[in-house]
Amino acid sequence: MAERSTAAVDVADNSGDEPLTAKADQSTADGVAQNPERDTESDKAQGSGGIEETEKASPPELHSGHKLARRYRLEECVTRLDGFSSWRAVDEKLRRAVGVHILPADHSRARSVLAAARSSALLGDPRFVQVLDAVEENDLVYVVHEWLPDATELTALLAPGPLEVHDAYQMVSQIASAMAAAHREGLAHLRLNPNAVLRTSSGQWRIRGLAVNAALRGISSDTPQRTDTEAIGALLYAALTQRWPYESDAYGLSGLPKGVGLIAPDQVRAGVHRGLSELAMRALANDGATASRHESACTTPEELVKAIGEMPRIRPPEPAYTAPPEYQRTTYQQGTYGRPSPPGATQVLPTPPPPLQSRTGKALKWAVSALLIAALGLGSWQLADALMDQGNKSEDTKQTQTTDGNDKTGDKTKPVKTLAIQGAKEFVAKGDPQHPNDVDKTYDGDKSTYWRTSSFIGGPVLAPYKPGVGIVYDLGSVQDVSTAAIGLYYSGDHTTVKLYATNSLSPSSLDSMTQLGTVTTTGTNATVKVTKHVKSRYVLVWLTALPHADSDQYSDAGYKQAITDVKFTG
């Protein structure tokens, strides 16, 4: 599929332009309360494509309180630059905050801005800040997009220091996967920088500016996939080192020393994860990674996703254990009733209250005594009855014990145990991968997270388009698997699950595996019982038929399935 060379950038991104005429103290285009107009670096520092020369168009005379389409009330100007302006606004119809780009209809880029906004809106991927509306009206062209008040730019996250290893791994995994999906639809970014990457309060990473701001700025590239891949590498480099991988300072980060060239992140800062350091070098334009490894360079987001999938999964850090506070004795427990005792004084113990001497107290004591006597009598009768039964059955008991002693075929059933999953990797037998970065969600103990397949037009059986989709699990050591319990997201007619034993986490083909069992279900649970017992360390859960499900926020209607959790017993 041909790629579009236009891309989108955050609305407050002012790289390579003159100082702005409109200032905003605490707002940015996605709703993050940050210092505005701080992105004043050149395109050379970003490493992006060039910017077309265009005629300057007079910006429309707008002000706070102005309404567009009798619906969008402008609140605060975030950017005013090169004939267009960007605003924080309120959608009075839906009562929510939005962002708006505005430019004159006769602006030289007005047509391309409308086309880019509509293309971005059609993508509908929640990993990107969504375009909500694109309109030409009253000599104005305006684009309305989401406003994320709970999101924080990567620029702000890097201000105190580099990201933790797991956070950097999650960031590059989610950003690379999102950009790979965008390029499959022919959309590029070309201005993917720390201001365009956001982390929400839930920990999800999102990208803003796809297919809009590049049209506003006239940015283009002959190699859009290479440009976006290099930008992802620069983001990872900055997340690991708190340095920008070029000589110029940019986005609040110091550049590399002049004259030394591009050096690996683990040579810039001590303690950097070796695998992520090499991944950043493979993505940046250096004709490959470090000289010691000579790994091939990643030139597309898809290749970068594949390289991330081949890395060992980086687990989140263990939560820090906080010791409980020491037990504090109170003065009441010490018998002083809140009054400190003088040094050397003997503490007087309080006199216990007298027993019940009233008429009610005496009646209560007699009632308790009667209950105790009745309980003792009942217990003695039951004990005598039990002893008599034991005496009457003593011979039968001896005979039974003798028989049991001679019987060597007693019940010696092996106890069932749950097998721990040490790792997992998506297995691709044919075509494209599904969602390799989500495989760990199938055994994280949270049934609300899942790994999902794509939505297929034909079904329920995937063949011959695909032989199947699935995940290989690492049990840590050779195990004798008896059952596999798989939780599914969609019900319907029908899901077929097969279980295979394989010899590695990255098997070559299905032909090299041994099938252990299979099951077909119409519900959201599938239990595969092993019919051919083979000891193996690696087990493949393989889906060959998927039910039909309606469209949702992640995919269109079609034949699809998602795995919420997997448990093996042996």
N, C-alpha and C positions, 0 to 999 in steps of 0.2 A: 504494500500500500504506500502510495506516495506521501511524503511528509510535508506538512506545512512549515514554512520557515519563519512564520510569525510566532511570537510567544507573549507571555503575560508577565508582568512584574507587579510588585506591590505598589499601591497608589502613592505612597509617600516616598518612593524611590527616586531620588533626584540625581543619580550618578551622572557626572559629566556635564552638568548644566550650571547656569549662573545661579546665584543665590535667589531664593524665592521672595516673592513680594507679599505673600500671605503667610503669617506665622500662626501655629497652634501650639499651646504650651504642653498639653498632655495627651494628645490623640494621635493615632496612626490609623491607616485605612482599614485595618481589620478589627479595630475596636480595642487594641491593646494600649494601655496608658503608658506610653513611652515618650522620650524626648523626640520631637519631630525634626525632620529635615537634617538628619545626621548622616544620611547616605550621600556624601558629596564626592565619592571616589570616581575615578574615570573608568571608562569601559576597558581600558588597558589593564587596570588592576583586576577587573572582573574576569577578563579573558574571554569576553563574548564577541559576537559579531559586530560589524560596524553599524552606524546610525545614518540613515538617509538624510540628505539635506532637503528641507521643506520650506515653503514660504510661511512666514509668520502670519497667523490669523488673529484678529482681535478677539480676546476672550469675552464672552458675554458678561454683561453687567448684572451680577447676581449678588445677593446678600442673605444674611441669616433671616429666616422666616419666609423666604420665597418658596412657593409650592410648584412642583412639577406634576402635571397630569391631575391636579387637584388632590394629590395623594401623598407625594413625597415632600416633606417639609425640611428644607435645608437648615442645619443647626450650626455647623462649624466648618470652615474651610481648612482642609488639611494641606493641600498642595495647589499652587497656582503657577503654571509653568508652560511655556511653549504653546500658548493658545488654548490650553485646556486647564480645567481645575477639578479637584477631587474634594468631596465633602462627606462629613458625617451627617446623616439625615435620619428622619423618622418616617416610617411607613404608617400613616395615620389609619389606613384601612385595617391593617393587621396588628397595629400597635407594637411595633418592634423597630429596633435600630437597624439601619442599613447604611451601606456606603454607596456613593454615586460619583461617577466620572462624567463630566460635562464638557462639550466642545461645540463650536459653531457648526452648523450643517454644511457650510461652505469651506470648512477646514480641509486641507489637502489629504488628511488621513481619516476623515469621517467615515468613508465607505469601508475602509479596511477595519476600523474599530468595530463597526456594527457586525461585519462578517466574522471577526475573531470572537466577539462576545457571544454570538449565536452558536458558533462551533463549540465553544467552551461549555455553554449551557446544555448542549446535546450530549456531552460526555456523561454528566450526571454522576461522577465518581465522588463519594463523600470524603475522599482524601484531599480534595481540592476545595478551596473556598468557592462556593457556587455563585454563578451568575444568575440573577433572578429575573432581570428584564433588560431589554435593549430596544430603545425607542428613538424614532426621529419625529420631532414635534416642534412647531413654532420656531423654525430656523435653528433648533438645537438638536444635538444628538447626545443622549445620555444612557449610561450603562449602570444598572443597579446590581449590587452584589451583597453577599452576606457580611455581617458585622459580628465579630467574635470577641465579646468583652472578656471572656475567660481565658483567652489565648495569650501566650508570651512569645515574642520573637526570639530566634536563636541568638541574635545580637545581644539581647538582655541576659540570656542564660549564660553566655560566655563572658560577660563582664567580670564576675568574681573569679573565674578560673575555668579550666577545661571541664568537659562533661565526664561523668563517671563512665567506665568502660561499657557497662551494660546499656546506659543511656545512649552513648555514641553508636553502639551496635544497633539498637532499636531505631535510631534516627536514620542511619544510612540504609537499613533494610526497608523501612517503610517508604522513604523518599524514592529509592531506586525502583521499588515495586510500583509505586504510583506513576513515576515517569515512564516506565516501560509500558504500562497500560495506556498512557496518553499517546505515546509514539505509535502504538498499534492502531490508534484511531487517527493518526496523521497530525497530531498536535505536538508542538515543541514549546519550550519555555524561553531559553536563550538568556535569561536574566535571573537564574536560580542562585540567589545569594542569601546570606544570613538574615536579611530583612524579609525575605520571601518565605521563610520556613518558620512555622509556628508550632508550639506545643500547647495543647489544651489542658485544662485542669484534670482531665481523665487520663492524661499521658499519651494521647494520640497525637501523631505528627501530621500537620496539614500544610499544603502548599497554596499560596495565594498568587494571583496574577497570571494564571495560565491563559494565553491567547487574547489578552486585552492590552496590557501595558506595552508590549512590544509593538502592537499596532499603533498605540498612541505615540510611540517614540520612533517608529519606522525601523526597528531593529530587524535584521535578517542575517542569515548564515547559509553558506553552501553546504555545510555539514552539521545540521541541527542536532543529530544524535550524538556526534562526537562532542559538540559544544556543551550539551546538557550533561553528558557523562563526566566531562572534565569539571563541570561546576559541582556535581555531587562529590567528586573527589576532593575539591577545595573545601566543601562543607565539612567532610569527614576530617580533613587535615586540621581545619580550624577547631573542630570539636575536640580533637586529641591533644593539640598543642597550644591553643589560644593564640595562634599566629596565623597570618594570612600567607598562603604559599607563593606569594609573588614579592618583588622587591618593594612595591608601593604599600604604604599603610592603607587599610580600608576597613570600613564597618566597625570602627572602634578597635581594630586589631593591628598590632605591629606587623610589618612585613618582614621577610627574610633579609639577612644582611646582604648588602650589595656585593656582587662578584662571586658569591659562593655557589650560585645556581640552586636548583631544587634538590634539597636533601630530605631523607626519609624522616617521618615524624619521630621515630624512636631515637634519632640522632639529634633532634631538636630538644626533646624533653625526656628526662629519665622516667622509667616506669610505664612508658606507653606500650599498649598491647601490640605484640609483634604481628599478629595476623591482621589486625585493623590497619597497622602502619603500612604493611605491604599492599593491602587492598586500596588504600588511598593513593599509593604510588602507581598502581596499575590503572587507576581511573584518570589520573592527571596526565597531561601531554608530555610524557618523558620517554616514549618509545619502549615501554615495558617497566617492570618494577626494579627493585634493587639489584645491583650487579651480582650479589651472592645467590639470588634465587632465579633470575632470568625468567620470571613468569611473563606470559604474554599480556599485552595491554588490553584493557577493556575499552572498546570503542563505542559501545551502545549500552543503554540502561539494561537491556535484556541480558547482555553478557555480564554486566555487573551483578544482576540478580542471581545468575547462575554461579558466579564466583562466591557470593555471600552464602549460597546454599551449600557449597562445598566446604565451607569453614566449619569447625566444631562449634556447636551452639554455645553462646556465652550466657551463663546463668546469672540471674539477678543476685546482688549481694545478700548475704544472710542478714536478717534484722538484728540490730544490736540488742544484746540482753541487758536489761536494766535491773540491778539488784534491788529487791524490796527494801524499804527503809527499816532500820532497826526498831525493835519493839520498844515503845516508850511507856514506862510505868507512870501512872497518874498518881497524884497525891491522894485521891479517893481510895485507890487500891492499896496505898500504903497505910491507910487508916487515919490520915490527918484531916480529911474532909476539907481540903483546900488551904489549911493553915500550916505553914512550914514549922517543923519541930526545931527547937533550939538545939545546938550541938550538945551531945552527951545526954540529952533528956531521954527517959524511957517512954516509949510509946504505949499508951493505954489502949488495949483492945476494947472495942465497943461491946457492951453487954447484950447478949442475944435476947430477942424478945421472948416473953414468957409463953408457954404453950397455951392452947385454947382452953379456957376455963369456963366459958359461957355454956348455956344450955345447948346452943346450936353446935358448939365445938364437941361436946360430949356425944350428941347424937351422931355426928359425922364419924367420930372414932368408932362407935358401935357398928355403924354401917360398913366401915372398912374392914373391921374384924370379922363380920359375918361373911363378907365376900371372900376373904382369905381362907376361911374355914371351908367354904363351899368349893373353892378352887383346889384346895389340898385333897378334899374327898374325891373329887372327880378325877384328879390326876392319879391317885392311888388305885382307883377302880380300873382305869385304862391300863396302868402298868401291870396289874394282876392279870387282866384279860390277855395282854400281849404275851406274858410268860406262859400262860396255859396253852395258847396257840402254838408257841414255839415247842413246847413239850410234845404236843400231839403230832407235830410234823417233823420230829427229829429224825425218824427213820428215812422219811422221804428226802430230807435234806442230805443225809449221808449218801444215799443212793445217787442223788443228783451230782454231788461232789465227786463221787467215784467216776461217774460217767464223764463228767467234764474233764477230769484228770486224764482219762484215756483218750479223749478226743483231741487230736492234733490239728484239726481243721477249723479251729475257732476263728472268730471275726478279727482279722488283722488288717482292716481297711486303712489305707494310707491317708493321713490327714491332708486336706486341701489347703494350699497356701497361695496367696496373691504374689505374683511375680513383679518385681519392681522394674520399671522402664527407665533405662539410663540415657536414652537418646532416640532420635527418629529422623528420617529423611524421606522426602517425597520421591517415589519411583516413577519415572517417565518411560513408558515402553514405546510410545509413538506420539509425535506432535509436540505441542507446547506443554510446559508445566502448568499446574493449577494455581496453588498459592503456597509455595514452598516455605515461606517465612512464618506460616501459621501452624506448622505441624506440631509444635510443642504445646499448642492450646488443646490438643486432644488428650493430654495426660497431665494437665496442670491442676487437676482436682476441682476445676470450676466448670460446671455444666453450661454456663452462659456463654463461654467462649468456644470457638470451633474452627476447624479447617474445612473449607468449602470447595466444591468443584465449580467449574464453569457451568453456564446454562447451555445445554445442547438442544438443537432443533429436533433431532430424531431420537427415538427411544421407545420403550425403556432400555432395551439392550443397546449398548454403545457401539458394538462391533457392526460393520467393519471399519467405521470411522476411527474408533479407538478400541484396542483390546480391553481397556479398563483404565482406572485411575486408583491410586492408593498410596499407602505409606509403609515403609520398612521400619520396624521397631527394634532397638537394641536392648536385650534383656541383661546385658552386663556379662553373662557367662552362659555356657551351654545349659539349657533347661529342657525339661520334659513338659511341654505345654499340653494341658488337657482341654481347656475351653478358652474362648475369647468373647468377652461381652462388649459390644459396640453400641454406644448411644448415638442416635441419628437425629437430625434436625427436622427433616421433612418426612411425613407419612404419605401413604398412597400406593398405588399399584405401579410398580413394585420395586424393592431394592434387593439385589443379589450380592452377597458378600462371600468371598472365598479367602481361605487362609493358606499361606504357603510358607514353607521353611526354606531359607536361603542362606548362602554362605558368607554374605557381607552386607554392609549397610548400603552399598552401591552395586547391586547385582547387574550383570550384563544383560540378561533377558529372562523372560518367564520360563523358557525351555530349560534353564539351569536350576529351576526350583522344584521342590516336591510339594504337591498339594496335600494339605492336612485335613481339610473339611470345607463344607460350604453350607449356606442357608439362604433362604429367600423369605422376606418379610414385607408386610404392608404397614407395619407400625413404626415406632421410633426407637425400637430396641431390637438388636439382632445378636443372638447367642450362637456362636459357631462351636460345635463339639468336634474335637479331633477324632477322626476315624482311623487315621494312620499315624501311629505314634513314632515320631522321629525327633531325636534330641537336636536342638539347634539354638544358637545364640540370637539369630536374626529371624524375625517373623514378618511377613508381608500381609497387611490387610488390604484386600483388592476388591474394588467395586466394579462389577461388570454390567449392572442394570440399575437405572435410577428412576425414581418416580417423577411425575410431572407436578410442578409447583408454580404458583402465580408469581408475578414480579414482586420484588421487594426493593429495599434501599440499596442493595448491592448488585443485583443482576435482574435481567429481564425474565419473563415467563419462559419456561422450558423444562427439559428433563435435567434435574440437578439434585444434589444431596450434600449434606455437611455432616461431619463426624464431631460430636461434642466431647465424648470421652471414650477411652479404650482401656480395658482391664484384662490381663491375662492371669489364669490360674493354672497350677500344675500340681 
